[in-house]
Amino acid sequence: MAQKPRVGHTEIMKWQNGKTTAVSNTYDGGTINQFRVALPIMNEMGFKATFFIVTGDITGSKFQGKFLGRPVEDILKESAKMPINKGNFFERATALRYLDYEGARECHTRAGDLFELGKFDEAYREIDDAYAKIHQGEMKPLDQKVAYDNPTVDISWDELRRIATQGHEFGSHSITHPQPAICDDLNLRYELEKSREELLNQLGTKHAFSAECPHGSENKRVMDCALSLHCATRNRMPEPFLEEINRWNKKDPTLAKKEYVQWQRGPTTSTTLDQMKAWVDVCLAHDNIWLVLTFHGIDGIGYQPKTGEEIKAFFSYIKAHEDRTWVATFQDVTKYMRERMNGSACSAMEGERIKVVLTHSLDANLYALPLTLKTYVPSGWKSVSVKQADTLQRVPASGEQEGVFVLYQAMPNAAPVELSKGD
């Protein structure tokens, strides 16, 4: 028979407030109905979300799309004489987005899709064919220069600041949404670094924590660059305790063997409400799944749009299970997991009190999210006073087969927590 935990034994709960699962609602691209339709629904439900925005689209942004390097006209001329090769592919693929010819940007996107899939020769051909078509007159010059602002995004930094004060998170989705895997190093760095700088300057350090590189890239060169700038990316989070299943992967999350699994799902136009509800049901049947939802278009605006009615019905389903579901920003769930996996709670009975010291080994200035602790208390304690520095909580005790316990919030790397019998 397993031994019951001793009085004072303390553990850090897997999820905030002792919930069964975590859900993060994330939005890509910053299209206007994410804010006009989905945001009010989330606010009504008390849900916080993460918006990965293309910063160059926002009215008043300092950093805009531009090609860094040689004049694109020189690259175009050179392409008539020298075929594409591994040495010039990235420069030509990047410059193609900045040549004012019909279909040039679409060719860049297709080549990036192929490259991301490991179809390198086909990606090279796509770029080579695009330049050939320009020289042969099959791709016509545009009447005006390519505009890099997105007409489906019509919002200002002032409004985004107001949204941020409501507890929502913003993260980088680059400046112009290129195919990052085929950008050369200089332009890749510019897209990611200056997007982060824009967010930092406009919204503050909290909104420079997370990023999502465009097109869901998982290219190693892109990830190395992004993770050198951000604490977390939705594309990849190389943590030893976390298994990642991206939104195109059909792997069963219940088969994951690690402490946590990040299960990304991307609701598209054809995804039914029952399918979406089933994702939540899977998470509620296990205790280690973090459901990361990726929304794009809403009510006809943006990629693969969902309707506002579908969004409301789905969020209502999550709300109905909020006793077991922690809905939080991408940043907060990331911080919670890292703090827990790098933390410890040392406790001891001292007279009539229980003293708990909660610490973690991370940067305390960056990682200061409250953790949920579970401490076993004497059987006669019906309620418990929980004091940490100047903060006092009165928490009801609960019973289970292992004993009587309390759940409470505590700040790591702060003053010791003292538990005593309540009134």
N, C-alpha and C positions, 0 to 999 in steps of 0.2 A: 504494500500500500504506500502511495506517495506521501511524503511528509508534508504537513501543512506549513505554509510560510510562517515564519516567526513574526511576532508583533514588531512593527517598525520596518519590516521588509518593504522596499520600495522599488518599483520598476517604471521605466518610461514607456508609456503606451505607444502602440504602433502608429496611431493616428490621433490628431487633435481631438480632445474631449472624449476619448475612448470610442470613437466611431469605428465602424466596420470597414469603410472604404473612403477614398478621396476622389473627388471629381473636380477637374479644372476645365472651365469653358474658355476656349481660346478662339480668337477671330483673326483671320489673315487679310491684310490688304487695306483695312480701314475704309471700305466702301460705306457710303453714307447711311444706308438702312441698318447697318450694324449699330449705329448710334440713334437713329430715328425710330427704329422698330424694336430691335432686340434689347437694347439698353434699358428702356423703360420697363420691359417685362422682367428683366433681371433685378432691377431696383425694387420693383414691387415684391419680388420673392425674397429679397435680401441676399441675392447672390452676387459675388464679386467675380470679375472676369479679367482675362488678359487679352489686350488688343495688340497684335503685331502689325505695326503700321509702316507703310512706305513713306518715309519722312519727306522725300522730295515732292510728294503730292499735297502736302499740307500747306495751306495758305500762310505765307510769311516765313517759310523755311529759308535758312541761310544757304544751305548746301543743296545744289541742284545737280542733275545729271550732266556729266561731261567726260570726254575721253582724255585720259592722261597719256602722254607719249608723243610720238611723231605725228605730224598732221595726217589725218585720215586720207586726204587726197594723195599723199605720197605712198601710203600703204596700198591704195587702190591702183596707182600706176605700177607699183612694183609687182602686184599680183598678175599683171598682164604678161610679165616676163619670167617670173619665178613661180613654179608650182608650190602648192602648200606642202609643208613638212612639219615634223615634230618641233622644229626650232621656231617656226613662225605661226603655228596654228593658233595659239592663245591670243597673240596680238591681232591677227586677222579676224578671229571670231569675235573679239571684243569690239574692234573698230567697225565691224559690219553693222552693229546697232546704231552707229553714229553717221552712217552714210545715208543721205536723204534720197533713198530709192524705194519704190513700192515693193513691199514684201521683205525688205532687208531684215527688219526686226523679227519677223516670223521665221525666217531662215535661221537666225541666231537661236531662237527658242527651240526649234526642231533639232538643231545640232546639239544643243545642250541636253535635250532629252535623251538623244542617242548616246552621248558621251557618258551620261550618268548611268546608263544601262550597261556600260562597258562595250558598246558598239563603236569603237574608236575609228575604224576605217570608214564606217558609214557617216560618222560625224565629220571627218575630214572632207569626205565627198560633198556633204551638204554645204559646207562653207566654200569649197572650191567651185561648186556649181553656181553658187550665188554670185561670186565674183565674175565667173565666166558669163553669166546672164547679163550682168551689168555691162561688161565690155561688148557683148553682142547686141546690146540694145533691147534685150528681152525684158529687163527690169527698167521701168521708166523712172526718170527723175520726178520727185514730188514737186508739186507747185509751191510748197512752202516747207520750211524745215520741220523735222519731226518734233512734235510737242511731247515733252516728257511728263507733263501733268496729266492726271487721270480724271476725266470728266465725271466719273462715278464717285469721286471723292470731293466733297465740298464742305470742308470743315476747317476751322482755324485753331491755332495753338491756344488761344484764349478759351475756347470751348473745351478743348482737350484738358486744359488745366482744371476747369471746373469738374470735369468727369473724374479726373485723378483724385480730387478731394473727396469723392464719394467712396474711395477705397479700391478703385479699379487700377489694374496695372497696365502700363504700356511698355512695349518692347520693340526692338529693331526688326524690320523686315527689309532692310537695305534702303538705298536712296531711290532707285529707279526700277527695282525688281528684275534684274538681269538673270541669265542662267549662270550662276556663280562658278560652276565647275569648268566653264570654258572661258572665263575671264582671266586675263593675264594678272600676274601678282600685283602689279601697281594699281590696276583698276579694281581688282577684287578688294584690296585693302582700303581703297578710297570709299567704295560702296558701303563697306561694313563699319569702318572706323568713323567716317563722317556722319553716318546715320546715328551711331551711338552718341557722338558728340552733340548732334542736334537735340537728341532726347535729353542728354545731360544738361545742356544749356537751357532748354525750354521747360523741362519738367523736374529735373533734379536727379540725384543719384539713385533713388529707388527705381527709376524707370530706365536705368542703364544696366540692370542685372540680367535680364533675359533677352534672347533673340531667337528668331526663326529665319534661317537663310532661305531665300526664295526657292520655289519649286521643290521644297522638301529635300534639298540636297543632303547627301550623306558622304560626299566626296571628301577624302581625307585631307587634301590640301585646303579645301574650304573650311572643314571643321577645325583644323589646326589654327587657321586664321581667326575664325569666329570665337573659339574658346580661349584664345589669347586676349580677347577684348571683353568677353562676357563671362559671368560666373556660370551661366547655364544656357544651353540652346535646346529648343524642342527637337531639333534634328537628331542630336546625339548628346547623351549624358553618360560619359564613360566612368560609371561608378561600379566598384566591385560588388556592391549589394543590390544592384538594379539591373533587371532584364528589360530590354526595350523591344516593343513590338510596334513598328510604324503602321501608319493607317492603311497601307496597301498589303500588309502581311496578314495572312489568314491563320497564323499560328494560334492555337488554343492557349489563352493566358493562364488557364487553370493548371497547365502542365509545367509552368515555370517553377524552378527550384530555388530561386533566390529569395531573399527577405522581402523584396519589393519587385513588382513588375509594372512598368509604365505601358499601359495599353492604349494606344492612340486609335481613335476611330474618327473618320471624316464623313459626317452626314452629307450626302449629296441629294440632288433633286429626287432621285429614284428611291432613296432610302425611306422605308416605311416607318411610321411611328412605332409599330410593334417591334421592328428590328432595333430601334433605338432604345425602347424600354427593355428589351432583352439584354442589352449591354449592361444596363444598371442591375438587372437581376443577377447576372453572372458575378458582378462585383460584390453584391450583397451576400452571395453564397460563399464567399471566401474573405480572407482578412488582409490580403497583401496586394490587391490590385488597385492601382491608381488609374482611373479612367480620364484620359486627356482627349477632349473633344475638339475637333478642328472645323470651325464653320467658316464659310466664305461668303457667298451671296445670300441676301435676304430680300424677300418680296420683289423678285425680278431684277435686282441690281447686284451684279457681281457673278463670279464663277459658281456654277451648280447651285443656284439659290434654293433655300428652303423658304417656306411661307412663314409669316408672323404667327399664324394660327398653329402651325406645326411646332414652332419654337415654344409657344406658350404651353401647348399640351404636353410637350416633352419635359419642360422645366417644372410643370405642375406635378408630373410623375416623380421627378427627383425630390420635389418639395414634400410630397407625401411620405417620403422615406428619410426625411431629414434627421430623424432620431438616430439613424445609423450611417448617415452620409455627410461627410465633411466637404462642403463646396468651397473652394478657395482658389486664389490665383496660382498660376504656374510657379511664381516665385515663392510663395508661402509654403506650398507643398514641398518644393525642392529644399527649402531651408529646414523645414521640420524633419524630413528624412535624414538630411546630413547631420543636423544637430543630434538627433537620436542615435545615429550610427557611430557618431564620434563622441558620444557623451556617456556620463555615468552618474548615478544617483547613489550616494553613500549615506546610510541612515543608521541611527542608533537610538535606543531608549535612554533618556537622561532624566532620571527621577520620574516625574509625572508627565514629561513631555517627550516627543519624538523629534529629533533634529535630523534634517535632511540637507545634504550639500549636493547641489546639482551643478555639474560642470560639463563643458565640452572643450575639445582641443582646437576648434576653429577660431578664426578672427572674430573676436567678441564684438567689434564695432560693426561688422557686416552681418553676423549671425546672432541676432538677439530676438528671436521669436519665442514666445512662451511655449513650454512643453507641458504635456499633460502627464502627471504622475499618479500612480496608484500606490497607496501606502496602507498596509494592514495595521489596524489599531486594536486596542483591547475590546473585548466583546461587549463591555458595558458602555462604550461610547456610542451614543445615538446620533450625536452631531459633533462636529469637530471644528475648532477654531484653527485656521491656517494663516500664519503670519510670516511675511517676508518683508523685511525692512519696514516701511510705513504702510504696506498693503495688508489688509486683514480680510479674509474670507471666512464665512461660516458655511460649512458644507455638511449635508446630511450623510450619515454612514449608510452603507449598503451591506447586505450579507450574501455570501455564496458558500458553497461547500468547503472552500479552503479557509474561510474566515470572514471577519468583518473588515471592510476597507472603505477608503474615501478616494474619490477622483478630484483632482484640483490642478490649477494652472500655476506654474512657477517659472521664473526667469532664470536661465542658466548663467553661470559666471557672475552671480549676484550674491546678495546676503544669504546666509543659511535660512532654510525654512523651518519654522517651529510649529508643531502640531500639538494641540492640547484638547482636553475634553471640553466640549461646548456647554453652554448653559442648559 
